[in-house]
Amino acid sequence: MPSALDDAAFRRLSDVCLAEHARWAAEFDPDELDFLETDGVLTLEFADGTRFVLNRQAGNRQMWYAAGARAWHYDWDPARAAWLDDRDGHELGANVRRTVAEKLGKASVPQR
């Protein structure tokens, strides 16, 4: 479903999303999980060199997240004030936490 956000609102919400996830990633030991935030892209890098990428897709006003061979697209849901998957409706932050925990071999990781 195409986003009803205008460009300015999308930019603001996507910047907040990226910044929140960068702050969350900064809580990890960099030998376990490091990160790089550049214009519209947050790269999470693990000790083995694996990278997960969260990025802004301005053309369709979505957030995209790729973890290994898996990828998801998220639309902003104003009613829930959250980025939700465009297929099954799961929340972006929960999926980032789940995939990072799986990669690190942990039962869970801190909330963002």
VMD Tcl script that draws the C-alpha trace (Angstrom):
set ca {
  {0.00 0.00 0.00}
  {1.56 3.34 -1.00}
  {2.40 5.67 1.83}
  {0.24 8.75 2.40}
  {3.24 10.62 3.84}
  {4.47 13.74 2.14}
  {8.20 14.06 1.47}
  {8.95 16.18 4.55}
  {7.05 13.87 6.92}
  {8.69 10.79 5.43}
  {12.16 12.35 5.76}
  {11.51 13.28 9.41}
  {10.08 9.88 10.36}
  {12.77 7.93 8.53}
  {15.52 10.06 10.12}
  {14.04 9.32 13.57}
  {13.89 5.60 12.75}
  {17.52 5.50 11.63}
  {18.72 7.55 14.61}
  {16.83 5.35 17.11}
  {18.32 2.20 15.64}
  {21.82 3.74 15.59}
  {21.50 4.64 19.29}
  {20.35 1.09 19.98}
  {23.29 -0.39 18.04}
  {25.72 1.84 19.95}
  {24.83 -0.04 23.15}
  {26.57 -3.20 21.90}
  {30.23 -4.03 22.34}
  {31.71 -2.98 18.95}
  {33.60 -6.30 18.81}
  {30.17 -7.99 18.77}
  {28.14 -5.54 16.66}
  {29.39 -2.34 15.08}
  {27.47 0.12 12.96}
  {27.85 2.90 10.43}
  {25.20 5.53 9.76}
  {25.38 7.48 6.53}
  {22.79 9.46 4.59}
  {19.67 7.33 4.87}
  {21.48 4.05 5.56}
  {22.34 2.23 8.78}
  {24.72 -0.70 8.36}
  {25.05 -3.20 11.21}
  {28.28 -5.20 10.99}
  {29.02 -8.32 12.95}
  {32.40 -9.72 14.01}
  {32.35 -12.24 11.14}
  {31.86 -9.45 8.56}
  {28.15 -10.11 7.99}
  {26.19 -6.92 7.38}
  {22.52 -6.14 7.94}
  {21.24 -2.94 6.33}
  {18.37 -0.62 7.27}
  {17.74 2.09 4.73}
  {15.34 4.76 3.63}
  {13.63 4.29 0.26}
  {12.40 7.78 -0.58}
  {10.81 6.81 -3.91}
  {8.15 4.66 -2.25}
  {8.42 6.23 1.21}
  {9.36 2.99 2.90}
  {12.05 1.70 5.22}
  {13.81 -1.39 3.91}
  {15.68 -3.88 6.06}
  {17.94 -6.66 4.79}
  {19.38 -9.31 7.11}
  {21.40 -11.89 5.27}
  {19.37 -13.31 2.40}
  {16.10 -11.98 3.86}
  {14.61 -8.54 3.19}
  {11.48 -6.65 4.25}
  {9.72 -3.41 3.28}
  {7.99 -1.24 5.90}
  {5.28 1.40 5.58}
  {4.52 4.02 8.20}
  {1.31 3.32 10.12}
  {0.13 6.56 11.77}
  {-2.47 4.75 13.88}
  {0.23 2.64 15.56}
  {3.03 5.21 15.12}
  {5.25 2.44 13.80}
  {6.90 1.11 10.66}
  {4.99 -2.08 9.70}
  {5.87 -4.76 7.16}
  {3.92 -4.39 3.93}
  {3.15 -8.13 3.81}
  {2.35 -9.41 7.28}
  {2.28 -6.26 9.43}
  {5.12 -7.09 11.84}
  {6.95 -4.11 13.38}
  {10.38 -3.07 12.07}
  {12.09 -2.62 15.45}
  {10.95 -6.02 16.68}
  {12.30 -7.64 13.53}
  {15.68 -5.89 13.84}
  {15.97 -7.06 17.46}
  {14.95 -10.61 16.52}
  {17.35 -10.96 13.58}
  {20.28 -9.43 15.50}
  {19.61 -11.73 18.47}
  {19.51 -14.74 16.12}
  {22.77 -13.70 14.46}
  {24.46 -13.20 17.83}
  {23.09 -16.50 19.14}
  {21.23 -14.81 22.00}
  {17.73 -15.39 23.30}
  {17.10 -11.63 23.17}
  {18.78 -8.25 22.87}
  {17.93 -4.94 24.57}
  {14.87 -3.00 23.45}
  {15.60 0.14 21.46}
}
mol new
graphics top color blue
foreach p $ca { graphics top sphere $p radius 0.5 }
foreach p [lrange $ca 0 end-1] q [lrange $ca 1 end] { graphics top cylinder $p $q radius 0.2 }
display resetview
